[in-house]
Amino acid sequence: MSRTLSLLEDAPRRTTPLGWERQVRPLLDALRQGPPRAALIGTAGSGKSASLAQLGDLFVQQSKDVVLLHDAEFADVPAAHVLLVDDLHLLASTQLDALVERAEDPTAGLVIARRPWPAPAVIRRITSRLEQRTPAIVLGHVSRSDVLDHLAERDADMADACVAHILESTRGLSWLVSAALQHHDSRDCAHDGTHDELDAALAALVTYRLDNLGDDLRGVIEEACIATPGRPHATADGTEADGIMQGFAHGMLLRNGEAPPLVRTAVRQTMSTQRFIEVCSRFPEGLDDLDELPMGRDARIADALVAHADALLTMVPERAAELYTAAAERGADAESLVTRRLQAAWSSGDLEHASMLADTAIATRGVILQHAVADVSAAVWSARAMMNQADAVYRLAPPEGGSAAVSAAIARFGVGSTDHLDLPAEQDSLPSALGVAMDLLRTSLASTMTADCTEEVLPRLVRSAEMYTSSGSQNAICELPAVITAVVALNLGRPATAQSVLDDAIAGRHGGPWAVRRLLLWRAWVAVQRAHPVDAKELMDRAIAASPAVLSVRDALLMHAVRVAIARRYDDASGLESAWHDARATLLRSDVDLYLLHPLAELISAATRSGDAARVESHLNRGLEIVARLGEPPIWSAHIRWAGIQQGILLGSPQRLAPHAKALVAAAGRSRVVAGMARAGRTWTEVLAGKVDADAVVSAAEGLAEIGLIWDAARLAGHGAARTEDRRVTVQLLACARELHPTDSTRRLAAAADADIPEEAEDVLSEREIEVARLVLQGKTYAEIGEAIFISPRTAEHHIAHIRRRLGATSRSEVLAKLRLLLGGGSGDSGRASEPP
């Protein structure tokens, strides 16, 4: 028979193991009722044996007969005695079979301790029988309260930061926490706030344990210390779950297969380079922690870093950039990494680093690498709002390949030049999404430069933006296809289309991570044009939060233009002056190019209203020079000409206004946008001269609203009202100005009433006209319409007449049919037969 523990009665009082108060003591009351029966389950070093001995002491104090099994026969141990069995998982099968019989007897005292693995059926059977009396006590994880109880028992103190570090680095693994408490010396913390010395001592213990494991289990733990937690890895017997459980049972892994930071660091530091590369070939994420990589130049590690960075380049370019740098430090061929590092820097939005890499490559390796860095270099210059330098790059290093050629064309058109554009011939290879996108962009952009270009170009540009999104390209380019498409849509008076294109681009990660901020800022710009200032502010906040990188000059200029536009429309004079003051420095750092003319027009008007017209004179002249060099294409010249007209109006200078008005009149027959501007310019001139024709002013203002210039439309009506002495005309024009004046509250109410407005309707009718049209389809009269949306019956009549003109309808029934087609059948119809009033 095994010896009894009655001899322990005179032994010194034992120190309770970690976790005793929280995990074991609450069960003691249950063990006092009837014969003690319990199971302790814990990993190596979790305190199973100490807890078992502690329980034995307590049973002895309760005058119970206690027997500890030591490889002796125990068949003759009476049921009334308490049998303690340590390391149940190590017993022979014959012993386990005998213990089953004792476990089956509910009157027999039995307390066992075992590891969670291995757990064959016989061990699980014994455990389950004991659990019928009391729940199993699961050891292995130590909490903060356990540590504090342990310290209190010893009258010891430890700083909260030290406790937190121990628990974080060990993840609460029992034996590691115990070792950390044993090795911790508060005197070391005075000069070692990072606990490096403590961690080094614990790492030595981890290494010792690792060295005493079998090769198979060591391999499992090494892979767990490299692979992402949750990733499957090899095991001793080919079973993933068993491999994790083996490591867990030995106290080296957590239950989910993750290695605590201390174990991870120690294992990685003791792995040979060959083994490290072998494991990383299967789990490349192991290369992510650069601080734990083997030091020194090693071609194998460098190659592994490059391969891992290549896989991350499109999705996490910032991380790829770090890995490429680490690969270069470990001996990777610098020249082979040039284009990769450039692409990573560009994709992550780190323009300064991309520029430095490009400049260094050209300076140190000459013209050999010029073509490789030309695209990034040109795109960086464009982001700096220096498109002339981007064009110069391509003149010195002619593009190779279709995408580079299109980027060169964007730069060339951007500075107002079409000379020496040697675009590549059509290729015989099968079309790709990127190839089709670039071809559509190239031909469509060229079409917009002609005097007779129509709105038919817009669908082709929309398709180019969609194809570019589908291609997943993140290549450096002087301007994004989606941005060019949105600008053209705005120039054509189609802000709804511009919004749709940008929304799709943002959702589809058009251009990759670097492009997110620019797309959001352009989307904010469109929101302002559509009288949605709240949306614009939200989008600007998203743009700023999208990347930690500093805003490029080009993006900063656009952001300031959005803020100025909001202030000009919705703020007072001091608010506008403040917004313009903030924008001035960025404008001075920017060179005007074709794709910035739209926001430039806003800044010109703001500067003029703030008494700072001289400061933007050179920018206005540069914009006019660009469109003049391109042959005054109406799609691109209209808005810069309109900015000149607005400046002349604000300055009260007919001589400034005249040349722009003349240019618009000359091109009016080729563009509805130009025609609307020309008519409005002529009417505005008459108003300034004191001739106010109410119908002409209303018609001209409506024409401006039709082409997206709703703010200017309201201003025209307001100017007319201020310059007439006829009270009836004043009231009429003020009512028109109020109707046209953009307010975000109106937009919010309309969106809440009917969020599903077809894009085609938004391009044809204003939001207020869509409201009226829906009420018309419900058969409401002028008075009912006015009452529903708080306008006068006469204003409702005016809206309906304008809707008829916009639709080109000649009869009531035709108006009704076209509205139903445009608005999707007129949902919300009351059911009665109706015609427009």
C-alpha positions in Angstrom: 0.0 0.0 0.0 1.1 3.5 -0.6 2.2 5.5 2.4 -0.3 7.7 4.2 0.0 11.5 4.5 -0.7 11.5 8.2 3.0 12.2 8.7 2.4 15.6 7.2 0.5 16.8 10.2 3.8 18.0 11.8 5.2 19.4 8.6 5.5 23.2 8.1 2.5 25.0 6.6 2.6 24.9 2.8 2.5 28.0 0.7 -0.7 28.0 -1.4 -0.1 27.8 -5.2 -1.1 30.6 -7.6 -4.8 30.7 -8.2 -5.7 28.7 -5.0 -8.1 31.2 -3.5 -9.9 31.8 -6.8 -10.0 28.3 -8.3 -9.7 25.7 -5.4 -10.9 27.1 -2.1 -14.5 27.7 -3.2 -14.8 23.9 -3.8 -13.6 22.9 -0.3 -17.0 23.2 1.2 -18.4 20.8 -1.4 -15.5 18.4 -0.6 -16.4 18.4 3.1 -19.8 16.8 2.3 -19.3 13.1 1.9 -16.1 11.4 0.6 -13.8 13.8 -1.2 -14.0 13.3 -5.0 -12.5 15.8 -7.4 -10.4 16.2 -10.5 -7.6 18.8 -11.0 -6.7 19.4 -14.6 -3.9 21.7 -15.6 -0.9 22.2 -17.9 2.7 21.5 -16.9 3.7 23.9 -14.2 0.2 25.0 -13.4 0.4 23.9 -9.8 -1.5 20.6 -10.0 0.9 18.7 -7.7 1.1 21.6 -5.2 -2.7 21.9 -5.1 -3.0 18.1 -4.7 -0.6 18.2 -1.8 -2.4 21.2 -0.3 -5.7 19.3 -0.4 -4.0 16.4 1.2 -2.9 18.6 4.1 -6.4 19.8 4.6 -7.9 16.3 4.5 -5.3 15.3 7.2 -6.3 18.2 9.3 -9.9 17.0 9.0 -8.7 13.6 10.4 -9.2 11.8 7.1 -7.0 8.9 6.1 -5.1 10.1 3.0 -3.1 7.8 0.7 -0.8 9.1 -2.1 -0.3 6.7 -5.0 3.3 6.1 -5.8 3.4 3.3 -8.4 2.1 0.8 -5.8 -0.9 -1.4 -5.8 -3.9 0.4 -4.3 -6.6 -2.3 -4.7 -6.6 -2.7 -0.9 -7.1 1.0 -0.1 -10.5 1.2 1.6 -13.2 3.3 0.1 -13.3 5.5 3.2 -9.7 6.6 2.7 -8.9 9.5 0.3 -6.8 8.3 -2.5 -4.7 11.1 -4.2 -3.4 10.3 -7.7 -1.0 12.7 -9.3 -0.2 12.7 -13.1 -3.0 10.4 -13.9 -2.1 10.8 -17.6 1.2 8.9 -17.0 -0.3 5.8 -15.4 -0.2 2.4 -17.1 -3.4 1.1 -18.6 -3.8 -1.6 -15.9 -3.7 1.1 -13.2 -6.2 3.2 -15.1 -8.6 0.2 -15.4 -8.3 -0.3 -11.6 -9.0 3.4 -11.0 -12.1 3.2 -13.1 -13.6 0.8 -10.6 -12.9 3.2 -7.7 -14.3 6.1 -9.7 -17.5 4.2 -10.3 -18.0 3.8 -6.5 -19.6 7.0 -5.2 -18.6 6.2 -1.7 -14.8 6.0 -2.5 -12.6 9.0 -1.8 -10.6 9.9 -4.9 -8.8 13.1 -6.0 -6.8 13.0 -9.3 -4.6 15.5 -11.0 -3.8 15.3 -14.7 -2.9 17.2 -17.8 -5.5 18.2 -20.4 -3.6 16.0 -23.0 -3.4 13.1 -23.6 -7.0 12.2 -22.7 -7.9 8.7 -23.8 -11.4 7.4 -23.2 -10.5 5.7 -19.8 -9.1 9.0 -18.4 -12.1 10.9 -19.6 -14.4 8.3 -18.0 -12.6 8.6 -14.6 -12.8 12.4 -14.8 -16.5 12.5 -15.8 -17.4 10.2 -12.8 -15.6 12.5 -10.4 -17.3 15.6 -12.0 -20.7 14.1 -11.0 -19.8 15.1 -7.4 -17.9 18.4 -7.9 -16.9 20.4 -11.1 -13.4 19.8 -12.3 -10.8 22.4 -11.1 -9.1 23.7 -14.2 -5.7 25.2 -13.5 -3.2 26.9 -15.9 -4.4 30.5 -16.2 -3.4 33.2 -13.7 -5.4 36.4 -13.3 -4.4 39.7 -11.8 -6.3 39.0 -8.6 -4.3 35.7 -8.3 -1.0 37.6 -8.5 -2.2 40.2 -5.9 -3.3 37.4 -3.6 0.0 35.7 -4.0 1.9 38.9 -3.2 -0.4 39.7 -0.2 0.3 36.2 1.3 4.0 37.0 1.2 3.6 40.6 2.3 5.3 41.7 -0.9 4.7 44.8 -3.0 4.9 45.1 -6.8 4.2 48.2 -9.0 1.0 47.9 -11.1 3.1 48.4 -14.3 5.2 45.4 -13.4 2.2 43.2 -12.7 0.7 44.4 -16.0 3.9 43.6 -17.9 4.2 40.1 -16.4 0.5 39.2 -17.2 0.8 40.6 -20.8 4.1 39.0 -21.7 3.1 35.6 -20.2 -0.6 35.8 -21.2 -1.3 34.4 -17.7 0.4 31.1 -18.3 0.8 29.7 -14.7 4.4 28.4 -14.7 5.7 31.5 -16.5 3.9 33.9 -14.1 5.3 31.9 -11.2 8.8 32.1 -12.7 8.4 35.9 -13.3 7.3 36.5 -9.7 10.3 34.5 -8.6 12.8 36.4 -10.8 11.3 39.9 -10.5 13.4 42.3 -8.5 11.9 45.8 -8.0 15.5 47.2 -7.8 15.9 46.3 -11.5 12.8 48.3 -12.5 14.5 51.5 -11.4 16.8 51.4 -14.4 15.0 48.8 -16.6 11.5 50.1 -17.1 11.0 47.8 -20.1 11.8 44.7 -18.0 14.4 43.5 -20.5 16.4 41.7 -17.8 13.4 39.9 -16.4 12.3 38.8 -19.9 15.8 37.6 -20.7 15.8 35.4 -17.6 12.4 34.0 -18.4 13.5 33.4 -22.0 16.3 31.2 -20.7 13.8 29.1 -18.9 11.6 28.8 -22.0 14.6 27.7 -24.0 15.5 25.1 -21.5 12.0 23.6 -21.6 12.1 23.8 -25.4 15.3 21.9 -25.6 13.9 19.1 -23.5 10.9 18.5 -25.8 10.9 16.0 -28.6 11.7 17.1 -32.2 8.1 16.8 -33.3 6.6 18.8 -30.5 9.4 21.4 -30.8 8.5 21.8 -34.5 4.8 22.4 -33.6 5.8 25.1 -31.1 8.2 26.7 -33.5 5.5 26.9 -36.2 3.0 28.3 -33.7 5.6 31.0 -32.8 5.8 32.0 -36.5 2.3 31.4 -37.9 -0.7 33.7 -37.2 -2.8 32.4 -34.3 -5.5 30.1 -35.7 -3.5 29.1 -38.8 -3.2 25.2 -39.1 0.3 23.8 -38.7 1.9 20.4 -38.6 1.7 18.2 -35.5 3.5 15.1 -34.2 0.8 12.8 -35.5 -0.5 14.9 -38.3 -3.5 16.1 -36.3 -3.7 19.9 -35.8 -5.8 19.8 -32.7 -3.5 17.2 -31.0 -0.5 19.3 -31.9 -1.9 22.4 -30.2 -3.0 20.3 -27.2 0.5 18.9 -26.8 2.0 22.3 -26.8 -0.7 23.5 -24.4 -0.3 20.6 -22.1 3.4 21.2 -21.9 2.8 24.9 -20.9 4.3 26.3 -24.1 1.1 27.4 -25.9 -2.3 28.8 -25.0 -5.4 26.7 -25.6 -6.1 28.4 -29.0 -2.6 27.5 -30.2 -1.1 31.0 -29.7 2.3 31.4 -28.1 2.6 34.0 -25.3 4.9 36.9 -26.3 7.8 35.6 -24.0 7.6 32.1 -25.6 7.3 33.5 -29.1 10.4 35.7 -28.7 12.5 33.0 -27.0 11.6 30.4 -29.6 12.3 32.7 -32.6 15.6 33.8 -31.1 16.8 30.2 -30.7 15.7 29.0 -34.2 18.4 28.5 -36.7 18.3 30.6 -39.8 17.6 27.6 -42.0 14.7 26.5 -39.8 13.4 30.0 -39.6 13.3 30.3 -43.5 11.8 26.8 -43.7 8.9 27.8 -41.5 8.5 31.2 -43.0 8.2 29.7 -46.4 4.9 28.2 -45.2 3.9 31.1 -42.9 5.2 34.3 -44.4 3.5 36.4 -41.8 6.3 35.3 -39.5 8.4 37.9 -41.2 6.2 40.8 -40.1 7.9 41.3 -36.7 11.1 42.8 -38.0 12.6 43.2 -34.5 12.6 39.4 -34.0 14.3 38.6 -37.3 17.8 37.1 -37.3 20.3 39.8 -37.6 23.0 40.2 -40.2 23.0 40.0 -44.0 21.4 36.8 -45.2 20.2 36.3 -48.8 17.7 33.7 -47.7 15.9 36.0 -45.3 16.1 38.9 -47.8 14.5 36.8 -50.5 11.8 35.7 -48.0 11.1 39.3 -47.0 10.8 40.3 -50.7 8.4 37.5 -51.4 6.2 38.4 -48.4 6.3 42.1 -49.3 5.2 41.3 -52.9 2.1 39.5 -51.5 1.3 42.5 -49.3 2.0 45.2 -51.9 -1.5 45.8 -53.2 -3.4 45.4 -49.9 -1.0 46.8 -47.3 1.6 48.9 -49.1 2.8 50.5 -45.9 3.9 47.2 -44.5 5.3 46.1 -47.9 7.5 49.2 -47.9 8.9 48.3 -44.4 9.6 44.8 -45.5 11.4 45.9 -48.7 13.6 48.2 -46.6 14.4 45.3 -44.2 15.2 43.1 -47.2 17.6 45.8 -48.5 19.3 45.9 -45.1 19.8 42.2 -45.2 21.4 42.1 -48.6 18.7 42.1 -51.2 19.7 43.5 -54.6 18.9 47.2 -54.3 18.4 47.7 -58.0 15.8 44.9 -58.2 13.9 46.6 -55.4 13.7 50.1 -56.9 10.4 49.7 -58.7 8.9 47.7 -55.8 9.9 50.3 -53.2 8.6 53.1 -55.4 5.3 51.4 -55.9 4.9 50.7 -52.2 5.7 54.3 -51.2 3.3 55.6 -53.8 0.5 53.3 -53.0 0.7 54.1 -49.3 0.6 57.8 -50.0 4.1 58.6 -48.8 4.9 60.9 -51.6 8.0 62.4 -50.1 9.6 58.9 -49.7 8.5 58.0 -53.2 10.1 61.2 -54.6 13.3 60.6 -52.6 13.5 57.0 -54.0 12.9 58.2 -57.5 15.5 61.0 -57.3 18.1 58.6 -55.7 17.5 56.0 -58.4 18.0 58.4 -61.2 21.0 60.1 -59.6 22.8 56.9 -58.8 21.9 54.7 -61.8 21.4 57.3 -64.5 19.1 56.8 -67.5 18.9 53.0 -67.2 16.2 53.3 -64.6 14.5 56.4 -65.9 11.6 54.5 -67.5 11.1 52.4 -64.3 10.7 55.5 -62.1 9.1 57.9 -64.6 5.5 57.0 -63.8 6.0 57.5 -60.1 8.1 60.6 -60.5 5.5 62.2 -62.8 2.6 61.2 -60.5 4.4 62.7 -57.5 4.9 66.0 -59.4 1.2 66.0 -60.2 0.3 65.4 -56.6 2.4 68.4 -55.7 0.2 70.4 -58.1 3.1 70.8 -60.5 1.7 69.1 -63.6 4.2 71.0 -65.8 7.0 69.0 -64.2 5.1 65.8 -64.7 4.9 66.6 -68.4 8.6 67.3 -68.4 9.3 63.9 -66.9 7.6 62.2 -69.8 9.2 64.4 -72.4 12.6 63.4 -71.0 11.7 59.7 -70.5 9.0 58.9 -73.2 6.5 56.4 -71.8 6.7 52.7 -72.5 3.4 50.8 -72.5 -0.2 51.8 -72.8 -0.8 52.8 -69.1 2.3 55.0 -69.0 1.3 56.6 -72.3 -2.1 57.5 -71.0 -0.6 59.0 -67.9 1.7 61.1 -70.2 -1.4 62.2 -72.1 -3.1 63.3 -69.0 -0.1 65.4 -68.0 0.2 66.8 -71.6 -3.4 67.8 -71.8 -3.2 69.1 -68.2 -0.7 71.8 -69.1 -2.6 72.7 -72.3 -0.5 70.9 -74.9 -1.2 68.2 -77.4 2.1 68.2 -79.3 4.4 65.2 -79.6 1.9 62.8 -78.0 3.1 59.5 -79.5 0.4 57.2 -78.2 1.0 53.5 -78.6 -0.6 51.7 -81.4 -3.4 49.2 -80.7 -2.0 45.8 -79.6 -3.0 42.4 -80.9 -3.1 40.8 -77.5 -6.4 40.0 -75.8 -8.0 43.0 -74.1 -7.6 43.3 -70.3 -9.6 45.5 -67.9 -6.7 47.9 -67.5 -6.0 48.0 -71.2 -9.6 48.8 -72.0 -9.8 51.4 -69.3 -6.7 53.2 -70.5 -7.8 53.0 -74.2 -11.3 54.5 -73.3 -9.7 57.2 -71.2 -7.2 58.1 -73.8 -9.7 58.4 -76.7 -12.4 60.0 -74.6 -10.1 62.6 -73.0 -8.8 63.5 -76.5 -12.4 63.9 -77.7 -13.2 66.4 -74.9 -10.5 68.7 -76.4 -12.5 69.2 -79.6 -14.9 72.1 -80.2 -17.8 69.8 -81.3 -17.5 67.3 -78.5 -21.0 66.3 -77.1 -22.2 64.6 -74.0 -21.8 61.3 -75.7 -18.2 61.3 -74.4 -19.4 60.9 -70.8 -20.6 57.3 -71.0 -17.3 56.3 -72.4 -15.5 58.0 -69.6 -17.7 56.4 -67.0 -16.9 53.0 -68.5 -13.2 53.8 -68.4 -13.5 54.6 -64.6 -15.4 51.4 -64.0 -12.9 49.3 -65.9 -10.0 50.9 -64.1 -11.7 49.9 -60.8 -12.2 46.4 -62.0 -8.6 46.1 -63.0 -7.5 46.7 -59.4 -4.6 48.8 -60.7 -2.7 50.8 -58.1 -0.1 52.1 -60.6 1.1 55.7 -60.3 -0.9 57.9 -62.6 -1.0 61.7 -63.0 -4.8 61.8 -62.3 -7.3 59.1 -61.6 -9.8 58.1 -64.4 -12.7 58.5 -61.9 -11.6 62.0 -61.1 -11.3 63.0 -64.7 -14.7 61.5 -65.4 -16.2 63.4 -62.5 -14.7 66.7 -63.6 -16.0 66.2 -67.1 -19.4 65.4 -65.7 -19.4 68.6 -63.7 -18.2 70.6 -66.7 -21.2 69.1 -68.6 -23.6 70.1 -65.8 -24.2 66.5 -64.6 -23.3 66.6 -60.9 -25.4 63.5 -60.2 -23.3 61.5 -62.6 -20.1 62.9 -61.0 -21.4 61.7 -57.6 -22.3 58.3 -58.9 -18.9 57.8 -60.5 -17.0 58.8 -57.4 -19.3 56.7 -55.1 -18.6 53.6 -57.2 -14.9 54.4 -57.3 -14.7 54.8 -53.5 -16.6 51.6 -52.9 -14.5 49.7 -55.4 -11.1 50.9 -54.0 -10.4 52.6 -57.4 -6.7 53.2 -57.7 -5.8 51.5 -54.4 -5.1 52.9 -50.9 -3.3 56.0 -52.1 -6.4 57.2 -54.0 -8.9 57.0 -51.2 -8.2 60.5 -49.9 -8.4 62.1 -53.3 -11.6 60.4 -54.2 -13.2 61.4 -50.9 -12.2 65.1 -51.4 -13.6 65.2 -54.9 -16.7 63.6 -53.6 -16.9 66.4 -51.0 -16.5 68.9 -53.8 -19.4 67.4 -55.7 -21.5 67.4 -52.6 -21.0 71.2 -52.3 -22.0 71.6 -55.9 -25.1 69.7 -55.2 -25.9 71.9 -52.1 -25.1 69.2 -49.5 -22.6 70.9 -47.2 -23.2 68.5 -44.3 -22.2 65.6 -46.5 -19.2 67.6 -47.8 -17.9 68.2 -44.2 -18.4 64.5 -43.3 -16.5 63.5 -46.5 -13.6 65.8 -45.7 -13.3 64.3 -42.2 -13.2 60.9 -43.7 -10.5 62.0 -46.2 -8.3 63.4 -43.4 -8.7 60.2 -41.4 -8.1 57.9 -44.4 -4.3 58.2 -44.2 -1.7 59.3 -41.7 0.3 60.8 -44.5 0.5 64.6 -45.0 -2.0 65.9 -47.6 -0.4 66.4 -50.9 -0.5 70.0 -52.3 -3.1 68.9 -54.9 -5.4 67.4 -52.3 -4.9 70.2 -49.9 -5.9 72.7 -52.6 -9.1 70.8 -53.2 -9.9 70.6 -49.5 -9.5 74.3 -49.2 -11.7 74.9 -52.2 -14.4 72.8 -50.5 -14.1 74.8 -47.3 -14.2 78.1 -49.3 -17.2 77.0 -51.3 -19.1 76.1 -48.1 -18.2 79.4 -46.5 -19.1 81.4 -49.6 -22.5 79.8 -49.7 -23.5 79.3 -46.1 -21.3 81.6 -44.0 -21.0 85.3 -43.5 -18.3 87.6 -44.9 -15.9 87.0 -42.0 -16.3 83.3 -42.4 -15.5 83.5 -46.1 -12.5 85.7 -45.5 -11.1 83.3 -42.9 -11.6 80.3 -45.3 -9.9 82.2 -48.1 -7.0 83.3 -45.9 -6.4 79.6 -45.0 -6.5 78.6 -48.7 -4.1 81.3 -50.0 -0.8 79.7 -49.0 -1.8 76.4 -50.7 -2.9 78.2 -53.9 0.4 80.0 -54.0 2.2 76.6 -53.9 0.1 75.2 -56.7 0.4 75.5 -60.5 -2.9 75.6 -62.3 -3.7 72.6 -64.6 -6.7 71.6 -66.6 -8.2 69.3 -63.9 -8.1 72.0 -61.2 -10.0 74.7 -63.2 -13.3 73.8 -61.5 -12.1 74.4 -57.9 -9.9 77.3 -59.1 -13.1 79.1 -60.3 -14.4 78.9 -56.7 -11.2 80.3 -55.3 -11.2 83.2 -57.8 -14.7 84.2 -56.8 -13.8 83.9 -53.1 -10.6 85.9 -53.4 -12.4 88.6 -55.4 -15.2 88.9 -52.8 -12.5 89.1 -50.1 -10.8 92.0 -51.9 -7.9 89.9 -52.9 -8.4 89.6 -56.6 -4.8 90.6 -57.5 -3.5 87.5 -55.7 -5.4 85.1 -58.1 -4.8 87.1 -61.2 -1.9 85.0 -62.4 -3.8 81.8 -61.7 -6.8 83.0 -63.7 -4.5 84.0 -66.6 -2.8 80.6 -66.4 -6.1 78.8 -66.6 -7.2 80.9 -69.6 -3.8 80.2 -71.3 -4.3 76.4 -70.8 -7.7 76.4 -72.5 -6.5 78.8 -75.2 -3.6 76.4 -76.1 -6.1 73.6 -76.3 -8.3 75.6 -78.7 -11.0 76.7 -76.2 -12.8 73.4 -76.0 -16.2 74.3 -74.5 -16.2 71.4 -72.0 -13.0 72.8 -70.4 -13.2 76.5 -71.0 -16.7 77.3 -69.8 -16.1 77.4 -66.0 -12.9 79.4 -66.1 -14.7 81.9 -68.4 -17.6 82.0 -66.0 -15.1 82.7 -63.2 -13.9 85.6 -65.2 -17.4 86.9 -65.6 -18.1 86.5 -61.9 -14.9 88.4 -61.1 -16.0 91.2 -63.4 -19.4 91.3 -61.7 -18.0 91.4 -58.2 -15.5 94.2 -59.2 -18.2 96.1 -61.1 -15.9 96.1 -64.1 -17.6 95.6 -67.5 -14.2 95.6 -69.3 -13.2 92.6 -67.3 -16.4 90.8 -68.0 -16.7 91.5 -71.7 -14.0 89.2 -73.2 -15.3 86.2 -71.2 -18.9 86.9 -72.1 -17.9 87.2 -75.8 -16.0 83.9 -75.6 -19.1 82.2 -74.1 -21.4 83.6 -76.7 -19.1 82.4 -79.5 -19.2 78.8 -78.1 -22.9 78.9 -77.0 -24.1 76.9 -80.0 -21.9 73.9 -79.2 -22.8 73.3 -75.5 -25.8 73.7 -73.4 -23.6 74.6 -70.4 -21.9 77.3 -72.3 -25.3 78.5 -73.7 -26.7 78.7 -70.2 -23.7 80.7 -69.0 -23.8 83.0 -72.0 -27.4 83.8 -71.5 -26.9 84.4 -67.8 -23.8 86.5 -68.4 -25.7 88.7 -70.9 -28.7 89.0 -68.5 -26.4 89.8 -65.6 -24.7 92.5 -67.6 -28.1 94.1 -68.3 -29.0 93.8 -64.6 -25.8 95.6 -63.6 -26.7 98.3 -66.1 -30.1 98.8 -64.4 -32.2 96.9 -66.9 -34.2 94.2 -65.1 -36.5 92.0 -67.1 -38.1 89.7 -64.6 -38.8 86.9 -67.0 -35.3 87.1 -68.5 -33.7 87.0 -65.1 -35.8 84.1 -64.0 -35.1 82.2 -67.2 -31.4 82.9 -67.0 -31.3 81.9 -63.4 -33.1 78.6 -64.1 -30.6 78.0 -66.9 -27.7 78.3 -64.5 -29.5 75.9 -62.0 -29.9 73.4 -64.8 -26.2 73.2 -65.4 -25.4 72.8 -61.7 -24.7 76.5 -60.8 -27.5 76.8 -58.4 -25.7 79.2 -56.1 -24.9 81.6 -58.9 -28.5 81.2 -60.1 -29.8 82.4 -56.7 -27.3 85.3 -56.8 -28.5 86.4 -60.2 -32.1 86.5 -59.1 -31.1 88.3 -55.9 -29.1 90.9 -57.9 -32.1 91.5 -60.1 -34.4 92.0 -57.1 -32.0 94.5 -55.7 -31.8 96.6 -58.8 -35.4 97.2 -59.7 -37.8 99.7 -58.2 -40.8 97.6 -59.3 -42.1 96.0 -56.1 -43.9 93.3 -57.9 -40.7 92.3 -59.8 -38.7 92.5 -56.6 -41.1 90.1 -54.8 -41.0 87.7 -57.8 -37.2 87.7 -58.1 -36.7 87.3 -54.3 -39.1 84.3 -54.4 -37.1 82.9 -57.3 -33.8 83.5 -55.4 -35.2 81.8 -52.3 -36.3 78.8 -54.3 -32.9 78.4 -56.0 -30.7 79.2 -53.0 -29.1 75.9 -51.9 -30.0 74.8 -48.4 -28.9 71.5 -46.9 -32.0 71.2 -44.8 -34.1 71.0 -48.0 -31.9 68.3 -49.3 -32.2 66.3 -46.0 -36.0 66.5 -46.0 -36.2 65.5 -49.6 -33.8 62.5 -49.1 -35.9 61.4 -46.1 -39.1 61.6 -48.1 -37.8 59.6 -51.0 -34.2 58.4 -51.0 -34.5 56.4 -54.2 -34.4 59.1 -56.9 -33.2 57.8 -60.3 -29.9 59.3 -61.4 -31.4 60.3 -64.7 -34.0 62.4 -63.0 -31.3 64.2 -61.0 -29.5 65.1 -64.1 -32.6 66.5 -65.8 -34.5 68.2 -62.9 -33.4 70.0 -59.8 -34.3 68.4 -56.4 -37.1 70.9 -55.9 -38.5 70.1 -59.3 -38.3 66.4 -58.5 -40.4 67.1 -55.4 -42.9 69.1 -57.5 -43.0 66.3 -60.2 -43.8 63.7 -57.6 -46.7 65.8 -56.4 -47.9 66.3 -60.0 -48.0 62.6 -60.5 -50.2 62.4 -57.4 -52.7 64.7 -59.1 -52.3 67.7 -56.8 -53.3 71.2 -57.8 -51.0 74.3 -57.7 -52.4 75.2 -54.2 -52.0 71.6 -52.9 -48.4 71.5 -54.2 -47.6 74.8 -52.6 -49.1 73.8 -49.3 -47.2 70.5 -49.3 -43.8 72.0 -49.8 -44.3 75.5 -48.5 -44.3 77.5 -51.7 -46.8 79.8 -53.3 -49.2 78.4 -56.0 -47.6 80.8 -58.5 -44.2 79.4 -57.7 -45.6 75.9 -58.2 -47.0 76.9 -61.5 -43.6 78.3 -62.5 -41.9 75.1 -61.5 -44.3 73.0 -63.6 -43.8 75.2 -66.6 -40.1 74.8 -66.3 -40.4 71.0 -66.0 -42.4 71.0 -69.3 -39.6 72.9 -71.0 -36.9 70.7 -69.5 -38.7 67.6 -70.7 -39.5 69.0 -74.1 -43.2 68.1 -73.7 -45.9 69.7 -75.7 -49.0 68.5 -73.9 -50.2 67.6 -70.5 -50.4 63.9 -71.2 -46.9 64.0 -72.6 -45.6 65.6 -69.4 -47.3 63.0 -67.3 -45.9 60.1 -69.4 -42.4 61.5 -69.4 -42.5 62.1 -65.6 -43.6 58.5 -65.0 -40.9 57.2 -67.2 -38.3 59.5 -65.5 -39.3 58.9 -61.9 -40.0 55.2 -62.2 -43.8 55.2 -62.5 -44.6 57.8 -59.9 -44.7 55.8 -56.7 -47.0 57.2 -54.2 -49.7 57.9 -56.8 -53.1 58.3 -55.0 -54.7 56.0 -57.5 -56.9 58.7 -59.2 -56.5 59.5 -62.8 -54.5 62.8 -62.9 -52.9 65.3 -65.2 -50.6 68.1 -64.4 -52.4 71.2 -63.2 
